[in-house]
Amino acid sequence: MRRALVVVAGPVVAMFGASQAFACTLCHSRTAQDVRAAVFGPDFWDNVAAMSAVVPALVLAVVLVRRISP
């Protein structure tokens, strides 16, 4: 029982405890704001659609290879 408590409590403490992200000086800088604005800018959904358009072709290729190979 004690071991199960340690296994569960360890990740919970790590998840809710203080992290290194709070100590990051770059996260709150002007450069970080510029990067976030570029990534999550007005063309975000266009980029997501372009990146995910390839997924059905990759899945089809994997299925075909899986069926052909012994």
Stockholm file with secondary structure:
# STOCKHOLM 1.0

chainA/1-70         MRRALVVVAGPVVAMFGASQAFACTLCHSRTAQDVRAAVFGPDFWDNVAAMSAVVPALVLAVVLVRRISP
#=GR chainA/1-70 SS CHHHHHHHHHHHHHHHSCCGGGGCSSTTSHHHHHHHHHHTSTTHHHHHHHHHTTHHHHHHHHHHHHHHCC
#=GC SS_cons        CHHHHHHHHHHHHHHHSCCGGGGCSSTTSHHHHHHHHHHTSTTHHHHHHHHHTTHHHHHHHHHHHHHHCC
//
